[in-house]
Each structure stands twice: as C-alpha cells, then as structure tokens.
Amino acid sequence: MQELAVSASGLVKRFGDRRAVDGVGIAVPKGLIYGVLGPNGAGKTTTLRMLLGIIEPDEGERTLLGSRFPRDESDRVGYLPEERGLYPNMKCREAIAFMGALRGLPWNTGRQRAGALLESAGLGHAADDKIRKLSKGMAQLVQLLGSVVHEPDLLVLDEPFSGLDPVNQERLELLIRAQRDRGATILFSTHVMAHAERLCERISVIAGGQVRFEGTVDEARALLPLRARYTPHQDADAIAAMLPADAVRQEGSWRFTVPDGGIEALLVRLIDAGHGISGLSIERPGLHDAFVRIVGADAMADQPETVA
Amino acid sequence: MMPRFLRHALTIARRDLKATVMTPTFLLFLLSPLLMIGFVVIGGLSGQAAGAAGEARQVIVAIAPAGQQDALRATDRELRSVFTRDSARPRLRLETQQADTAKQARAVFDSDTMEAAAVLYGPLDRPTVLRRAGAEAEGRYLAALAAQTLRAEHAAGIRSIAHFETVAREAPTVSGRGQAAYFSTFAIFLVTLMLSGQAVGAMAEERSNKVIEILAAAVPLESVFFGKLLGAFGSALLFVAFWGTLVANLPKLMPAGLAGALSDLSVAVGPIFPLLLIGYFVMAYLLQSAVFLGVGSLASTQREIQMLSLPITIFQFAMFGMASYAAGNPESWVATAAQVVPFSSPMAMAARAANAPELWPHAIAFAWQGLWVAITLTIAARLFRRGVLKSASPKRGKRAAA
C-alpha cells in the first residue's frame, strides 16, 4: 500500500437541511497529482476545506500528512482557495512573503524566494508593484506562488485554472508539474476536464456530495465502450444492416460503438461483402464523455461506482 | 522558539500595523486631536475676547468733591488686590460733584460714552448707591469703597503689612485623590473611546477582500483574532505614545501656579501610578476592542458596521458611567461591581489606584482582565467559525482518546 498524503472516510457536512457533502471518502497517495472532479455545487470546495481543517466535518474522519488534526500540519500545506483574495495595497513580493510567513517561513527567506518565483513565472517585472495594479490572472498567479513559497509537502488548489487565459493556464500546468517533481503531492479540484486529463495521475469524481468514481483517467475513460469510425471502400445503404444498431452515417463514414466481442468479426463480414476498408479508427472516448456519463448516470442511481 | 499561536498572531499583527501606519490616512488619524484642540482654543479665545470687550466698557462711578477723589482712588487700588482676575469689579471712574448730585448720578446711566453698572454719590458716611439690575455686587463694592475710604481718613497711620509664604501639602488631599481618580477614569475612557472602535471593521476588511480564507487555512482563527487585535493596538499605541509625550511635557510649559495645582492631584499608590494607568489603558483597550472585533466580524456589510457603532459607543459610556461613579464613591457596592465587571474593571481599578494604597488588588485585576481578553477572543473566534464559516470548533478532546 502506497503512503497516503491525504485520506478521509465518511465525511459529512450539513449546511442547514442540505447535506453538501454526504459521506465522501478519498485517498491521495504521496507524490501524485490528484484531481477532484465534479460539476458546480458538487461539494468539491467543502470537501477540500474539511480536509484542510478550515471547517470541521459533522461526521467522518480525515488524516492529513499523517495527522488527524490537519491544522497541526498547516506549515507543510499550501492552499489556493476558490475565492481568490490578496491585500490590494501589498506589493507582490511582500504578499508572497506574507503568505509564507503565515506558514512559518521567515519573512526574509520569503522575500528572496518570492523574487525568484516571480521571475520564473514571467512576473519578475511586477515584483514591486502593488497587487491592485495587476490583472486578475496575474494576481491569481501571485497568489499561487504565495501558496508554494514555503515549499509545502501538500499543495491543495481549488479550481486553479478558472479565470486564466490559455497562456497562463499553460504556465500553471508547468508550475504544478514542477511542484510534483520537487516531491510535493498536489490535490486540485476542477470542472474542466482537459486539465484533469493532461495533469492528473488519479481522479475522484464527486457529484451530489458523493464520490461517483475513483481511479486513473484511463480507468474512467474505460467506463465507456470504444468508438469506431469506419469508411467503406464502396459505400452502400446495405452496410447499415451489418453495423451495430447505433451506427450513424456521416460524410461517407460510419460511426458506431465497437461491439463487446471486438471489431474483428464485423470487419471480416464487411470485407466478405465487398465493401472494403478505406479508413478505420478506433478511439477511447475522452474524459469529458466519461465524466458526463458518470455524473449523469449516477445522478439517477444510488450507489457510487468505483473501479477497484 | 516562539509558540505557534503567538508567531501566527504576530505575523498578522505585523502586516496589519504596517498596512495601517504606512498610509497618509494614519497621519490624519494621528493629528486629528489637533483639530479638537484647535477648536477648543479658538472657541475659548473668542468667547474670552467677547466677554473682555463688554467688561472693558463697564464702569462703576463715584461722584465726589475733587478733594476726596485721591483718597477714593487709593482705597480702590488697595481693595482690588483682593479680587482675582475673574471676580474683579469694573473699572472705577471718578466724577466731580455738581450742584444736583442726584440728577447728575441718574444722568450717568444714560451716558453714551460709558456703561455704568453702579453709581455712588453723597457724603461718604451716608452715601446713596444707584445700581442697575444684576449689578448688586458692584453696588456693594462702591459702598465698601466709601466705608474703607472713610475709615482710612479717620485712622490715618494704622497699617497692617502682611508677609506671604507658599506652603505645599505633604499628603494628598481627599478631594485631590477623588479628582485624580476621576481624571484617570476619564483619561482611559476618552482614549479607548477614540481608539478601540477601529477594531470593528478589521474582520470585515478581511472578508471583503477575501483574504480570510487564506488566513483561516493557514492559522487558527484565535490567532487571527489576536493578531488583528495586536495590530490595531500597535497603531493605538503609536497614537498614545505621540500624544502622551506631548501631554507629559506640558506641565513644564505651564505657568507655575497651574503646575502647582496639578501636583495637588496626588494618588494613593504613589509613583507606580503612571505604570498602573498605562497598564489599565492597555487592558481597557484590549478588552473593548476584543468585543468590537468579535461583533464586527459577524457583520457582513459596511452598513451593518456603521449601525453597530452606536450601540458600541453606548456600551462604552455605560462602562464609563459605572467606573466614574466608582471613582467618586470608592466604598460603594457599585465601585466593587465596576472593579469586577471585566469591561469597566480597568477604569475602576485605575480610580482605585488613586484612592487606595494597596497594590495586591492590581495584580489580581490584571490577571482577571487578561483572562477576559482571552475569553472574549475565544468566544469571538467560535462565533465567527459557527456563523461565518458554518463549522464547529475542532474537537481537541479526541486527541487524548486517539
């Protein structure tokens, strides 16, 4: 069993009558980039805040960096909240050093590292500018740098990509990978599948306050059958009868779900019938489709689905 | 190594203090009492000027034969040394007697060149004094002037020459103590009233710029609150140090008479009193600010914070009322109550320091008030956690079981 940076079981949080989080469990192995995926309002932020000890769960247990009291380990944790906030009158360098100081980093060390971090993030020119002068995206990067300046063992990012343009999203991905390479564990939440697909080594999908899926990205995609795109040499209406029922004709090609037994038998029949093969591709559906399937299907079912 | 709690609080306090002090607004805040002093001085001066102008025109008149006028003038000079500046009678004006003195005296009141308050005429042993309504004292003065002049005429050569010496009292007078007690209560009240309201908006600021999530994630809320309190206290301390230095040097600049009157305000505990006064100011500030910080943290808009300022001021006045009653009546049960109720305790205990010489109750009072600062902050942090973060407090008890 791999060592876990974060683990929790049966977390419940009620806001009034609503169970915002309803029995969530999570196990984040050390040294991984781990994604918490879910639609808006699924309970991602509340779960992260409970894991960090900002709020206490009504039920359930959690362990963070080996401690049952997450706050005791707060100096080893970096956190980017969903609601970004910095003191508008503070200079970038000071803001980063302040966030480090809150986590136990001496001010001077913080200032020195802030300079280097800003430089590497392409913001070296703004080190002595006040936060209020920065664009929203730049301020967000500064806050992110502030959450890694003390070189935390665990980095928790709540929707880190929202509000960033593609260039800055790219910078952020690089930064996250660099933190992982340094040995940190990264736990982040998102509802944008593209980032999760590129970055995450494992994911949890949360919807309606419950975990719907836990596993690797490939395992999630494997929940959906393969899709085939077949272009016959000689197109004919008769082909439809030979293909699975869901086949759709599209500009001289056919799209259909690969049958359970594999596509080979079907191909033999198509060749024997003289239709020929001018093009054939077999693809896994993306995480996006898997996500929609997991969240959509399980919204109706009661039991969360997991892959062992 | 500093305890984490204190380290966190100091980090936050340092940021807050820097953010407060390094702004032009702070200079305005620091110098704002100048405005108050300026208005008081201007108001006082112009009031005095108006009064002085009226008094300068007023006169009292003695109608006498030319031969008597020098004697009257000399007696007037002698009598005037009895009066202080405030109670001095209007200037004396001598008029030479004409044929119909009664008519002449009445005419004086209608004169355009002077405002006569009272007029004396007739023989000195049986003079007639005319006076305007409200000028009774001026009339009596003219009568006394006549009597004294007559006495001097008849007993020429008899003189009494006094020798003056100034003596200071060794032990403070009871009324001096009472004044010192009230003065210390009032000083603490005024300074906390001016300064502690700052804390109300401290948490609202954090919530409006969303930094609270960063703070709450990194640092226990209790540390956040204590840090905010220390930060606000730092700027208050700068304010007090600045004005305290000025005020402390004031007696050197004051006329000797006034400084002597101040030295009469001695206190029962002796020279340690200024230290106690500072200590109680610190406690009063911390206690009240802790309450305001807690109450303010639950308000979510600027409007709500403004609404809170009235009840807060009323609360402060109530505490001051109780403490100042205690200052005047040190033996009463109200005094004991004011010393025990944590929020009036610093003011009441400062008054006690002026009234009673024992020192041990002050040690207890400091401990008691310190405890209440901690209690208030803990309650404030819990209310914030429950009301704003919607969370219970961490259950530390579980650790022992685990």
Interface residues (C-beta under 8 A of the other chain):
Chain A: F15 R49 L52 G53 I54 I55 E56 D58 R68 F69 R71 S74 V77 Y79 P81 E83 R84 G85 L86 Y87 P88 N89 M90 F98 M99 A101 L102 R103 G104 Q143 G146
Chain B: R4 R7 H8 T11 I12 R15 A19 T23 N209 K210 V211 I212 E213 I214 L215 A216 A217 A218 V219 P220 R385 L389 K390 S391 A392 S393 P394 K395 R396 K398 R399 A402
